[in-house]
Amino acid sequence: MEIDDHLLGAAAPGLRTVLADTALPSLRLTVGGACAPDTPATRLGGVPLLAPDADWPRSPSGDAQSFLGQLNCDDVNAGLGAAILPPGTVLGFFYDWIEQRWGFDPADAGYWHVTATPLAAAAPVAGQAEESFTARAVTSALVCTVPGLDEPPVGAVRTDRHWWRRRDPVEDFYDALENDEEIPVHRVFGWPDLVQGPMQLECQLAANGIHHGNPAGVEGARVEELTPGAGDWLLLWQIDTDDTMDWIWGDSGRLYYWIRRQDLAARRFDQVWLVLQCA
């Protein structure tokens, strides 16, 4: 969720402190006009840039995955003002458009891929998936994001609610920030724009073999052991439903590519976990 710094003053003191302490920078991407399908710049759609010996990503079913877009790491680092992604590299994001796995089942692994290719060795590869998308240029803007209403940091300041209070000042604050313009929200890093609930623990469990889409999975014996690691997960790229791109995720939902801090530092983009949320 994006927020102008001056809006923090409208929050109650406890909430204002939490938001100030947990705010994260993010690059908000806005889709522009059509562009060359093989440009090395950050874009949505088009054709991927892969190493000459790289295979087109495929799902466990054998189907070729759809290429959704790419992040030029130099573009992202310049926008954020920090060398977070590997320089001179392009990250390609793939997803099984036909299956549209949700990410709460460990068996969903392999139905998405993120490739990391040095630009010096990258070359365009013709589409092999059933679905392909027109290349669109994007513009980026550095924004400040804060945890959503249902994220644990915000929940900590809502513990004093009582049944006789008709209005919750924390909810009032978030209601005032609602974006009713229905503009797609594509973003790199930062806090996610939740459609359902927080995802860090979901990623941690599913990526470690625990199905959390039912009570048995959530109550498994390993959950307590794994839960502290939920804080390691970072949003890498949030890709929204977007009419301009002719794509829709579930019921007008969003895709969220997540990566652990240690995997990001080690450049292990093969360890990315994906979550699909929709209303």
C-alpha positions as CSV (number, residue, x, y, z in Angstrom):
1,M,0.0,0.0,0.0
2,E,1.4,3.3,-1.0
3,I,1.3,6.3,1.3
4,D,2.6,9.9,1.1
5,D,4.8,10.7,4.1
6,H,2.6,13.5,5.2
7,L,-0.4,11.2,5.5
8,L,1.3,9.4,8.4
9,G,0.3,12.5,10.5
10,A,-3.4,11.5,10.1
11,A,-2.8,8.2,11.8
12,A,-3.3,7.6,15.5
13,P,0.0,7.8,17.4
14,G,0.4,4.0,17.9
15,L,-0.4,3.3,14.3
16,R,1.8,6.2,13.1
17,T,4.8,4.7,15.0
18,V,4.2,1.2,13.5
19,L,3.9,2.6,9.9
20,A,7.0,4.7,10.2
21,D,9.0,1.8,11.6
22,T,7.9,-0.7,9.0
23,A,7.5,1.4,5.8
24,L,9.4,-0.1,2.8
25,P,10.4,1.5,-0.5
26,S,8.9,0.1,-3.7
27,L,8.9,0.8,-7.4
28,R,5.4,1.3,-8.7
29,L,5.3,0.3,-12.4
30,T,2.8,1.9,-14.8
31,V,2.1,0.3,-18.1
32,G,2.7,2.5,-21.2
33,G,2.6,1.9,-24.9
34,A,3.8,-1.0,-27.0
35,C,7.6,-1.4,-27.2
36,A,10.1,-3.6,-29.0
37,P,9.4,-7.2,-27.8
38,D,13.1,-7.8,-27.1
39,T,14.2,-4.6,-25.4
40,P,16.5,-5.2,-22.4
41,A,14.6,-2.6,-20.4
42,T,12.1,-3.5,-17.7
43,R,8.8,-4.3,-19.5
44,L,5.7,-6.5,-19.4
45,G,5.1,-9.1,-22.1
46,G,7.2,-9.5,-25.2
47,V,9.8,-12.3,-25.5
48,P,12.3,-13.3,-22.8
49,L,16.0,-12.7,-23.0
50,L,17.8,-16.0,-22.1
51,A,21.2,-17.4,-22.3
52,P,21.9,-19.3,-25.5
53,D,21.9,-22.7,-23.7
54,A,18.9,-22.0,-21.5
55,D,15.7,-24.0,-21.9
56,W,12.3,-22.4,-22.0
57,P,10.7,-22.9,-18.6
58,R,8.1,-25.7,-18.5
59,S,5.8,-26.9,-15.8
60,P,5.9,-30.4,-14.3
61,S,3.1,-31.2,-16.7
62,G,5.5,-30.5,-19.6
63,D,3.6,-27.4,-20.8
64,A,5.6,-24.3,-21.7
65,Q,5.0,-21.4,-19.3
66,S,3.9,-18.0,-20.4
67,F,6.4,-15.2,-20.2
68,L,4.9,-12.3,-18.2
69,G,7.7,-9.7,-18.3
70,Q,11.2,-8.9,-17.1
71,L,13.0,-6.7,-14.6
72,N,16.2,-5.1,-15.8
73,C,18.2,-5.2,-12.5
74,D,20.1,-2.0,-13.3
75,D,16.8,-0.2,-13.8
76,V,15.4,-1.4,-10.5
77,N,18.6,-0.6,-8.6
78,A,18.7,2.9,-10.0
79,G,15.1,3.4,-9.1
80,L,15.6,2.3,-5.6
81,G,19.0,3.9,-5.1
82,A,20.5,0.7,-3.9
83,A,22.2,-2.3,-5.5
84,I,19.6,-4.9,-4.3
85,L,19.4,-7.0,-7.5
86,P,22.5,-8.4,-9.4
87,P,23.8,-5.7,-11.7
88,G,24.0,-6.3,-15.5
89,T,21.2,-8.9,-15.2
90,V,17.7,-9.4,-16.5
91,L,15.1,-11.4,-14.5
92,G,12.5,-13.1,-16.5
93,F,9.1,-14.0,-14.9
94,F,7.2,-17.0,-16.1
95,Y,3.9,-18.5,-15.0
96,D,1.7,-21.4,-16.1
97,W,-1.2,-19.4,-17.5
98,I,-3.3,-22.5,-18.1
99,E,-2.9,-24.1,-14.6
100,Q,-2.8,-20.8,-12.6
101,R,-1.6,-22.6,-9.4
102,W,-2.3,-20.7,-6.2
103,G,0.9,-21.5,-4.3
104,F,-0.6,-22.9,-1.1
105,D,0.2,-26.5,-2.0
106,P,3.9,-27.7,-2.1
107,A,3.0,-29.5,-5.3
108,D,2.5,-26.1,-7.0
109,A,6.3,-25.7,-7.1
110,G,7.5,-25.7,-10.7
111,Y,4.5,-24.0,-12.2
112,W,6.3,-20.7,-12.2
113,H,10.0,-19.7,-12.9
114,V,12.2,-16.7,-12.5
115,T,15.3,-16.7,-14.7
116,A,18.4,-14.6,-14.1
117,T,20.5,-13.9,-17.2
118,P,23.5,-11.7,-17.6
119,L,22.6,-9.1,-20.2
120,A,25.9,-9.6,-22.0
121,A,24.9,-13.2,-22.8
122,A,21.2,-12.7,-23.2
123,A,19.3,-13.2,-26.5
124,P,15.6,-13.1,-27.4
125,V,13.9,-16.5,-27.5
126,A,10.7,-16.9,-29.5
127,G,7.5,-17.7,-27.6
128,Q,6.7,-21.4,-26.9
129,A,3.8,-21.1,-24.6
130,E,0.1,-21.2,-25.5
131,E,-0.4,-17.6,-24.3
132,S,1.9,-14.7,-25.3
133,F,1.5,-11.0,-24.6
134,T,2.3,-7.8,-26.5
135,A,5.4,-6.1,-25.1
136,R,4.5,-2.9,-23.1
137,A,7.0,-0.3,-21.8
138,V,6.7,0.7,-18.2
139,T,7.5,3.8,-16.2
140,S,8.6,3.5,-12.6
141,A,8.1,5.7,-9.6
142,L,9.7,5.3,-6.1
143,V,6.9,5.1,-3.5
144,C,6.6,4.4,0.2
145,T,4.6,1.3,1.1
146,V,3.2,0.4,4.5
147,P,1.8,-2.9,5.8
148,G,-1.8,-3.6,5.0
149,L,-4.6,-3.6,7.5
150,D,-4.3,-7.4,8.1
151,E,-0.5,-7.6,8.3
152,P,0.8,-8.6,11.8
153,P,2.5,-5.2,12.6
154,V,-0.8,-3.4,12.2
155,G,-2.7,-6.1,14.1
156,A,-0.5,-5.3,17.1
157,V,-2.1,-1.9,17.5
158,R,-5.6,-3.1,17.2
159,T,-5.7,-5.2,20.3
160,D,-7.7,-2.6,22.3
161,R,-10.9,-2.9,20.2
162,H,-14.1,-3.5,22.1
163,W,-17.6,-4.5,21.1
164,W,-19.1,-1.2,22.1
165,R,-16.9,0.8,19.7
166,R,-18.8,1.2,16.5
167,R,-15.8,2.5,14.6
168,D,-12.2,1.4,14.6
169,P,-9.8,4.3,14.1
170,V,-7.2,2.0,12.5
171,E,-9.8,0.8,9.9
172,D,-10.9,4.4,9.4
173,F,-7.4,5.4,8.5
174,Y,-7.1,2.6,5.9
175,D,-10.5,3.3,4.5
176,A,-9.3,6.8,3.7
177,L,-6.4,5.4,1.7
178,E,-8.6,3.1,-0.5
179,N,-7.9,3.5,-4.2
180,D,-11.2,3.3,-5.9
181,E,-9.8,4.0,-9.4
182,E,-9.1,0.4,-10.1
183,I,-5.8,1.2,-11.6
184,P,-3.6,-2.0,-11.8
185,V,-0.9,-2.0,-9.2
186,H,2.3,-3.6,-10.4
187,R,5.2,-3.1,-7.9
188,V,8.7,-4.3,-7.2
189,F,9.6,-4.9,-3.6
190,G,7.8,-3.1,-0.8
191,W,4.6,-4.3,1.0
192,P,2.1,-6.2,-1.1
193,D,-1.4,-4.9,-1.8
194,L,-3.4,-7.7,-0.2
195,V,-6.4,-9.2,-1.8
196,Q,-6.8,-11.8,0.9
197,G,-4.4,-12.1,3.9
198,P,-0.7,-11.9,4.6
199,M,1.5,-14.3,2.6
200,Q,4.9,-14.6,4.3
201,L,4.0,-17.6,6.5
202,E,2.1,-19.2,3.6
203,C,5.3,-19.0,1.5
204,Q,7.4,-20.4,4.3
205,L,5.1,-23.4,4.9
206,A,4.4,-24.3,1.3
207,A,8.1,-23.9,0.2
208,N,9.0,-26.2,3.0
209,G,6.5,-28.9,2.1
210,I,3.5,-28.0,4.2
211,H,0.1,-27.7,2.5
212,H,-1.6,-24.7,4.3
213,G,-4.8,-24.7,2.3
214,N,-6.6,-26.8,5.0
215,P,-6.5,-27.0,8.8
216,A,-4.4,-30.2,8.8
217,G,-1.6,-28.4,7.0
218,V,-1.7,-25.4,9.3
219,E,-1.7,-27.5,12.4
220,G,1.2,-29.7,11.3
221,A,4.0,-30.5,13.8
222,R,6.6,-28.5,11.8
223,V,4.6,-25.2,11.7
224,E,6.0,-24.0,15.0
225,E,9.5,-24.7,13.9
226,L,9.1,-23.0,10.6
227,T,7.1,-19.9,11.6
228,P,10.1,-17.7,12.7
229,G,11.4,-18.0,9.1
230,A,8.3,-16.3,7.7
231,G,10.0,-12.9,8.3
232,D,12.7,-13.8,5.8
233,W,10.3,-13.5,2.8
234,L,10.3,-10.4,0.7
235,L,8.0,-9.4,-2.1
236,L,10.0,-9.4,-5.3
237,W,7.3,-8.5,-7.9
238,Q,3.6,-8.0,-7.6
239,I,1.8,-8.4,-11.0
240,D,-1.8,-7.2,-11.1
241,T,-4.8,-8.2,-13.3
242,D,-4.5,-5.7,-16.2
243,D,-6.8,-5.2,-19.1
244,T,-4.1,-3.5,-21.1
245,M,-2.1,-6.7,-21.0
246,D,-5.2,-8.9,-21.6
247,W,-4.6,-11.0,-18.5
248,I,-6.6,-11.8,-15.5
249,W,-5.4,-13.8,-12.5
250,G,-8.2,-15.9,-11.0
251,D,-11.1,-13.6,-10.3
252,S,-9.4,-10.3,-11.0
253,G,-6.6,-11.1,-8.6
254,R,-2.9,-10.6,-8.3
255,L,0.3,-12.7,-8.6
256,Y,3.0,-12.2,-6.0
257,Y,6.5,-13.5,-6.5
258,W,8.3,-13.9,-3.1
259,I,11.9,-14.6,-2.3
260,R,13.8,-15.1,1.0
261,R,16.4,-12.5,2.0
262,Q,19.1,-15.2,2.0
263,D,18.2,-16.5,-1.4
264,L,18.1,-12.9,-2.8
265,A,21.6,-12.3,-1.3
266,A,22.8,-15.6,-2.9
267,R,21.1,-14.8,-6.2
268,R,19.0,-18.0,-6.0
269,F,16.0,-16.9,-8.0
270,D,15.1,-20.6,-8.5
271,Q,13.9,-20.5,-4.9
272,V,11.2,-17.9,-5.6
273,W,7.7,-18.9,-4.4
274,L,4.5,-17.6,-5.9
275,V,1.1,-16.8,-4.5
276,L,-2.1,-16.0,-6.4
277,Q,-4.8,-14.1,-4.5
278,C,-8.2,-13.0,-5.7
279,A,-11.5,-12.0,-4.1
